[in-house]
Amino acid sequence: MQIRNTTHAYGWVSITLHWVMALLLIGMYFVGDYMVELTYYDPLYHTLPFWHKSIGIALGFALLFRLVWNFSNPKPATIQGAPEFTHRLAKLGHLALYGLLVVLLISGYLISTAKGKGIEVFGLFELPALLASNEQRGEIAGEVHEIAATLFMLLVAVHALAAIFHHVYWKDNTLTRMLGRSSQA
């Protein structure tokens, strides 16, 4: 398998970014959902938010790299067999996924820095708080973050179901080429 994308197939960098980010983002959703219910005396009260924030920042850098990678590589040709409207829906779905990721990253940053403190990232460096302390901003950002995360997960489910539908119904290689196999299914 090649490193870079071609007009026929995704390269291993694109495939790896897709699956690693997908797994981490799904995990982040469930960890985030769990950790908001923790009480101060729970042993995971400080641990889970530290990892959630650190992984969130790492995902932000991965997203930037992925966008640069996507724009600097050819996009594999549109798969024939499915109706044209599905290609337009796929483009809109991908834009919505990326848009929601940006909203999640910004709102997560605003939640984490609402008390005027930076975000410690894996104990390696601190991402500074660029805005003054503001508890109300943190509350609003928290609501936005929760809504965006839920919408993101719903869209991920639609995305996965669409890939499976392509594979089973139209018998094209939409799914298999993101698994590293570019031949027709």
C-alpha positions as CSV (number, residue, x, y, z in Angstrom):
1,M,0.0,0.0,0.0
2,Q,1.3,3.5,-0.9
3,I,1.8,6.3,1.6
4,R,0.0,9.0,-0.5
5,N,-3.5,8.9,-2.0
6,T,-3.9,8.2,-5.7
7,T,-6.9,8.9,-7.9
8,H,-8.0,5.2,-7.3
9,A,-7.2,4.6,-3.6
10,Y,-6.4,6.1,-0.2
11,G,-2.9,5.8,1.1
12,W,-2.0,4.4,4.5
13,V,-1.6,7.9,6.0
14,S,-5.2,8.8,5.2
15,I,-6.5,5.4,6.3
16,T,-4.6,5.5,9.5
17,L,-5.7,9.0,10.3
18,H,-9.3,8.1,9.6
19,W,-9.4,5.0,11.8
20,V,-7.3,6.3,14.7
21,M,-9.2,9.6,14.9
22,A,-12.5,7.7,14.6
23,L,-11.7,5.4,17.5
24,L,-10.3,8.1,19.7
25,L,-13.3,10.4,19.0
26,I,-15.8,7.7,19.8
27,G,-13.9,6.9,22.9
28,M,-13.8,10.6,23.9
29,Y,-17.6,10.8,23.6
30,F,-18.2,8.0,26.0
31,V,-15.4,9.1,28.4
32,G,-16.8,12.7,28.3
33,D,-20.4,11.4,28.9
34,Y,-19.1,9.3,31.9
35,M,-16.8,11.9,33.5
36,V,-19.5,14.7,33.8
37,E,-21.3,12.5,36.3
38,L,-18.2,12.0,38.5
39,T,-18.2,13.5,42.0
40,Y,-15.2,15.4,43.4
41,Y,-14.1,12.4,45.6
42,D,-14.2,9.9,42.8
43,P,-10.7,8.7,42.0
44,L,-11.2,9.4,38.3
45,Y,-12.5,13.0,38.9
46,H,-9.1,14.6,37.9
47,T,-7.6,11.8,35.9
48,L,-10.3,11.5,33.2
49,P,-10.5,15.2,32.4
50,F,-6.7,15.4,32.2
51,W,-6.7,12.6,29.6
52,H,-9.8,13.9,27.8
53,K,-8.3,17.4,27.4
54,S,-4.9,16.1,26.4
55,I,-6.3,13.7,23.8
56,G,-8.6,16.5,22.6
57,I,-5.6,18.8,22.0
58,A,-3.8,15.9,20.2
59,L,-6.9,15.3,18.1
60,G,-6.9,19.1,17.2
61,F,-3.3,18.8,15.9
62,A,-4.3,15.5,14.1
63,L,-7.2,17.3,12.5
64,L,-5.0,20.1,11.2
65,F,-2.5,17.6,9.8
66,R,-5.4,15.7,8.2
67,L,-6.8,18.7,6.6
68,V,-3.4,19.7,5.2
69,W,-2.9,16.1,4.1
70,N,-6.3,16.0,2.4
71,F,-5.6,19.2,0.5
72,S,-2.2,18.1,-0.6
73,N,-3.2,14.6,-1.9
74,P,-5.4,13.6,-4.7
75,K,-8.9,12.4,-3.7
76,P,-9.8,9.0,-5.0
77,A,-12.3,9.2,-7.8
78,T,-16.0,9.1,-7.0
79,I,-17.3,5.5,-6.9
80,Q,-19.6,4.6,-9.8
81,G,-22.8,2.7,-9.1
82,A,-24.5,4.8,-6.4
83,P,-26.9,7.5,-7.4
84,E,-25.4,11.0,-7.8
85,F,-27.3,12.5,-4.9
86,T,-25.4,10.1,-2.5
87,H,-22.1,11.7,-3.6
88,R,-23.5,15.2,-2.7
89,L,-24.8,13.9,0.6
90,A,-21.4,12.3,1.3
91,K,-19.7,15.7,0.7
92,L,-22.2,17.5,3.0
93,G,-21.7,14.8,5.6
94,H,-18.0,15.0,5.6
95,L,-18.2,18.9,5.8
96,A,-20.6,18.5,8.7
97,L,-18.2,16.0,10.5
98,Y,-15.2,18.4,10.1
99,G,-17.4,21.4,11.1
100,L,-18.6,19.6,14.3
101,L,-15.0,18.7,15.1
102,V,-14.0,22.3,14.9
103,V,-16.9,23.2,17.2
104,L,-15.9,20.5,19.6
105,L,-12.3,21.6,19.7
106,I,-13.2,25.3,20.3
107,S,-15.9,24.6,22.8
108,G,-13.7,22.1,24.7
109,Y,-10.9,24.8,24.8
110,L,-13.4,27.4,26.1
111,I,-14.7,25.0,28.8
112,S,-11.2,24.1,29.9
113,T,-9.9,27.6,30.1
114,A,-13.0,29.2,31.5
115,K,-11.3,29.6,34.9
116,G,-8.4,31.5,33.3
117,K,-6.0,28.5,33.5
118,G,-4.3,26.9,30.5
119,I,-4.6,23.3,29.5
120,E,-1.8,20.9,30.5
121,V,-1.2,18.5,27.6
122,F,0.1,15.1,28.6
123,G,2.3,16.8,31.2
124,L,4.5,18.0,28.3
125,F,3.4,21.6,27.8
126,E,0.5,23.9,28.6
127,L,-1.8,25.4,26.1
128,P,-2.4,28.9,27.5
129,A,-5.8,30.4,28.3
130,L,-6.2,33.2,25.8
131,L,-9.3,34.7,27.4
132,A,-9.9,36.0,30.9
133,S,-11.7,33.8,33.5
134,N,-15.5,33.7,32.7
135,E,-17.7,31.1,34.3
136,Q,-20.7,31.8,32.1
137,R,-18.6,31.3,29.0
138,G,-17.6,27.9,30.4
139,E,-21.3,27.0,31.0
140,I,-22.3,28.0,27.5
141,A,-19.3,26.3,26.0
142,G,-20.2,23.1,27.9
143,E,-23.7,23.1,26.5
144,V,-22.4,23.7,23.0
145,H,-19.8,20.9,23.5
146,E,-22.4,18.4,24.6
147,I,-24.8,19.2,21.7
148,A,-22.0,19.1,19.1
149,A,-20.7,15.8,20.5
150,T,-24.1,14.2,20.3
151,L,-24.7,15.5,16.8
152,F,-21.2,14.3,15.8
153,M,-21.9,10.8,17.1
154,L,-25.2,10.7,15.3
155,L,-23.5,11.7,12.1
156,V,-20.7,9.1,12.7
157,A,-23.5,6.5,12.9
158,V,-25.0,7.7,9.6
159,H,-21.6,7.7,8.0
160,A,-20.9,4.1,9.1
161,L,-24.3,2.9,8.0
162,A,-23.9,4.6,4.6
163,A,-20.6,2.8,4.1
164,I,-22.1,-0.5,5.0
165,F,-25.1,0.2,2.7
166,H,-22.8,1.0,-0.2
167,H,-20.9,-2.3,0.4
168,V,-24.1,-4.5,0.8
169,Y,-26.6,-2.8,-1.6
170,W,-24.5,-1.1,-4.3
171,K,-21.6,-3.6,-3.9
172,D,-19.0,-0.8,-4.5
173,N,-15.7,-0.3,-2.8
174,T,-16.6,2.7,-0.6
175,L,-16.0,0.7,2.5
176,T,-13.2,-1.6,1.4
177,R,-11.0,1.3,0.1
178,M,-11.0,2.8,3.6
179,L,-9.9,-0.6,4.8
180,G,-6.9,-0.5,2.5
181,R,-8.3,-2.5,-0.3
182,S,-8.9,-0.6,-3.5
183,S,-10.4,-3.3,-5.8
184,Q,-14.1,-3.5,-6.3
185,A,-15.9,-5.4,-3.6
